[in-house]
Amino acid sequence: MDSKRKVKVGVVGCGGICKGTYMNNMVNTFEIIDVVGCADKIDARAQWMQDHYGVKKMSVEELMNDPEIEVVVNLTYPESHFEISKMAMEHGKSVYCEKMMTPTFEEATILMNLMKEKGVYYTTAPDTFLGAWEQSARKYLDDGIIGKPVTVHAQVTMRYQPESPFFDTLPKHFFFPLHYGGGFPFDLGGYYIHEMINLFGSVKRVTGFGGNINPERTFTNPKHPKYGEKFEVNTPTTLLAALEFENGVLGTFHISSDSGTSRSFVVTGTDGTMYLGDPNSFCDVLTVTRRGARPERERIMPGMTPGARGPVAQGGEVDDDRQQLNEFTREQNVELPLLHGFYESSRGVGLADMCYAMRNGRRPRCHADIGYHAIEIIHGIQESCKTGKIYEMTSRCERPAPIAPSAFSVTGQEATLDD
């Protein structure tokens, strides 16, 4: 690490996601990161970070004008992503932004142009696609474990309703998934879209149905001060889409916060099927179904001839044709070992990767063109919902470089980013 000068960062937004995991990882997990300041419009939040992590409490203006700070980590609510990221770039800072980069494709376009104009680094969450199961899935698929991938199906549904007694009346009860730019396609959908991009690259065109199918909601908790009153949800909540990737893979994307909980993430290929994990988690189970995945072990006893087993035809002879047919048609399921690090909660790994990219002069794996492409996918699906037409994508992104497999300890996994 002596050869790598730490990257000094400042954090804007000290709410739940920062307090829950980001700040601890930035301060205690990743050696390349040096958090020197934090800011929040709610002073007590920034004060808590200073008291618990020794990170200097600053105003947003002080943080932006600090010449030591190279990167601004934008952990604000989605409505503020555009404002804070734009301000940081205008001050010559590189940016790492929580999901998604902006609520709209138009705002995202402005930021992408500003990134190029200012010559800064710009990366976005989610960074979970750098996690253990996601990177392992990519290696297995790239190595042909299920042959040539043909289709991918991504589905996640959950019921989001304002059932808290203080829904949106106190800071900790601000429920951004029911607000502009924070709807379910942005909240959890981004994880699935980013992992599909990690696995298959850019999307060529999309089509879809749905949108904001239940915009008028009611405060349903009798303890809420507005119990019984109506309010408007101004964000898409249910989308069902078809995706055509540039490499020929066909996909479905089903996301809803209006129905019961369900999840499915599956890739089919010419030689088998892979069942993926939860892309909101760094560590999950990977399984594959294919012929020969779990063959029967042959046990040779004294006096037996190797290979002399199988279905027996009349006369006691082995029916080779029937045995071969059974072996050809029988598919078996097996759990796959994880081959990569970052299997603990590692939010901020995308920031660490960007910091190494800045020091090593390479492209960051969470490059903004991935987040930009993801925003356009959601935008395109919504446009298709309105027009009834197929939406042709205008952006494309470079498939992120894979992380090398490793067997490092948790504290040593960071070394795989220093490439």
SULBEL-V985667 format. One line per field, one symbol per residue. psi: psi as a letter, one per 40 degrees, with the letter a starting at -180 (. if undefined). A space follows every 50 residues. Layout:
psi: ???
This chain:
psi: edehhihhiihhgfaddddddddddddedhdehhheiiiidhdddddddd ddefhhhiidddddehedhdhhhgfiiddeddddddddddeeiihhhiii dididddddddddddddefiihiiiieeeeidddddddddddefdfahhd ihhhhhiihhigeiefheeideehgdeeiheeidddcdddddddddddde aihdiiiiiabgegdhihhehdehefheiiihhfihdhhhihhhideehh iihhhheeiihihhhhhiideahhhiaheeidhihhiihihedgihhhhh iheihhegiaihiheeihgdddddddddehiiiihiiheiafeihfhedd dddddddddefihidfiddddddddddddddddddddeihhhieiiihhi hiiiiifiideedddeeg.
